[in-house]
């Protein structure tokens, strides 16, 4: 039985700044993801705070929001079987130094903050995050 899911992926400001979006998108395509929707946007600090609300009690919350709103980002809806889990595997650990070889964060991440990509961490959150950026 196939389990086709959608997940949200964000190419973060550090990666867009270094013009890595095509390389990163190609990694998704190579890994059998379909890019269903995508757009390049620059969100406000307030929008970043709404998006990362789940982390608002954590010490890194403010830096995270400042960072996500610091430059253009590319938001995408990715689709494939087990998209949420497969995207998390492809991204690698939050800290690029701890990420497995071949993962996006190992290849492109600069630091634990500037780790180049975001992906939904559950099917429920994927729905919320997709709806946050693509309310059509």
TORDODREN-405961 format. One line per field, with one value per residue (C-alpha): residue number from 0; residue in three letters; x, y, z. Coordinates in steps of 0.25 Angstrom, whole numbers, plus 5000, padded with zeros to 4 digits. Layout:
nr: (NUM,...)
rest: (ALA,...)
u: (X,...)
v: (Y,...)
w: (Z,...)
***
This chain:
nr: (0,1,2,3,4,5,6,7,8,9,10,11,12,13,14,15,16,17,18,19,20,21,22,23,24,25,26,27,28,29,30,31,32,33,34,35,36,37,38,39,40,41,42,43,44,45,46,47,48,49,50,51,52,53,54,55,56,57,58,59,60,61,62,63,64,65,66,67,68,69,70,71,72,73,74,75,76,77,78,79,80,81,82,83,84,85,86,87,88,89,90,91,92,93,94,95,96,97,98,99,100,101,102,103,104,105,106,107,108,109,110,111,112,113,114,115,116,117,118,119,120,121,122,123,124,125,126,127,128,129,130,131,132,133,134,135)
rest: (UNK,UNK,UNK,UNK,UNK,UNK,UNK,UNK,UNK,UNK,UNK,UNK,UNK,UNK,UNK,UNK,UNK,UNK,UNK,UNK,UNK,UNK,UNK,UNK,UNK,UNK,UNK,UNK,UNK,UNK,UNK,UNK,UNK,UNK,UNK,UNK,UNK,UNK,UNK,UNK,UNK,UNK,UNK,UNK,UNK,UNK,UNK,UNK,UNK,UNK,UNK,UNK,UNK,UNK,UNK,UNK,UNK,UNK,UNK,UNK,UNK,UNK,UNK,UNK,UNK,UNK,UNK,UNK,UNK,UNK,UNK,UNK,UNK,UNK,UNK,UNK,UNK,UNK,UNK,UNK,UNK,UNK,UNK,UNK,UNK,UNK,UNK,UNK,UNK,UNK,UNK,UNK,UNK,UNK,UNK,UNK,UNK,UNK,UNK,UNK,UNK,UNK,UNK,UNK,UNK,UNK,UNK,UNK,UNK,UNK,UNK,UNK,UNK,UNK,UNK,UNK,UNK,UNK,UNK,UNK,UNK,UNK,UNK,UNK,UNK,UNK,UNK,UNK,UNK,UNK,UNK,UNK,UNK,UNK,UNK,UNK)
u: (5000,5006,5006,5007,5009,5013,5023,5028,5042,5049,5062,5067,5073,5088,5086,5078,5089,5099,5090,5089,5074,5075,5085,5076,5064,5071,5075,5060,5057,5068,5062,5048,5041,5032,5032,5017,5018,5029,5031,5042,5037,5043,5035,5035,5040,5025,5022,5034,5030,5016,5023,5032,5022,5024,5038,5034,5039,5052,5065,5068,5054,5057,5070,5062,5052,5062,5069,5057,5053,5067,5066,5059,5054,5049,5037,5033,5022,5029,5021,5025,5023,5026,5030,5032,5041,5049,5051,5056,5066,5070,5072,5081,5083,5080,5095,5102,5114,5106,5099,5102,5110,5101,5090,5086,5091,5105,5107,5101,5099,5109,5105,5094,5086,5090,5087,5081,5068,5055,5046,5033,5035,5021,5010,5001,5011,5013,4999,4999,5013,5008,4995,5003,5011,5001,4987,4980)
v: (5000,5013,5025,5037,5049,5064,5071,5086,5089,5102,5106,5116,5129,5124,5114,5124,5135,5125,5122,5107,5106,5098,5088,5086,5084,5074,5066,5065,5061,5050,5045,5043,5055,5063,5078,5081,5096,5106,5121,5130,5140,5149,5147,5157,5155,5154,5143,5135,5136,5131,5120,5115,5117,5103,5107,5120,5114,5110,5119,5119,5124,5139,5136,5126,5136,5147,5137,5132,5146,5151,5149,5142,5127,5117,5109,5097,5086,5072,5060,5045,5032,5035,5049,5054,5043,5042,5057,5057,5046,5054,5067,5060,5064,5079,5081,5079,5075,5063,5060,5048,5048,5051,5059,5073,5079,5072,5077,5091,5094,5105,5103,5098,5111,5113,5098,5102,5094,5092,5081,5077,5068,5061,5058,5067,5079,5077,5080,5093,5097,5096,5103,5114,5117,5113,5117,5116)
w: (5000,4996,5006,4998,5007,5005,5014,5014,5011,5013,5006,5017,5015,5016,5004,4996,4998,4993,4981,4985,4982,4968,4974,4986,4978,4969,4982,4984,4970,4971,4983,4977,4982,4973,4976,4975,4978,4981,4983,4987,4998,5008,5021,5033,5047,5051,5041,5045,5059,5055,5047,5058,5069,5074,5078,5085,5099,5094,5096,5081,5077,5075,5067,5058,5055,5052,5043,5035,5033,5029,5014,5003,5005,4996,5001,4994,4996,4993,4991,4991,4999,5013,5010,5024,5028,5015,5015,5030,5026,5013,5022,5033,5047,5051,5054,5040,5048,5053,5040,5032,5019,5007,5014,5011,5024,5023,5009,5010,5025,5031,5046,5055,5052,5037,5033,5020,5020,5028,5027,5034,5046,5045,5036,5045,5045,5030,5028,5037,5030,5016,5020,5026,5013,5003,5007,4994)
***
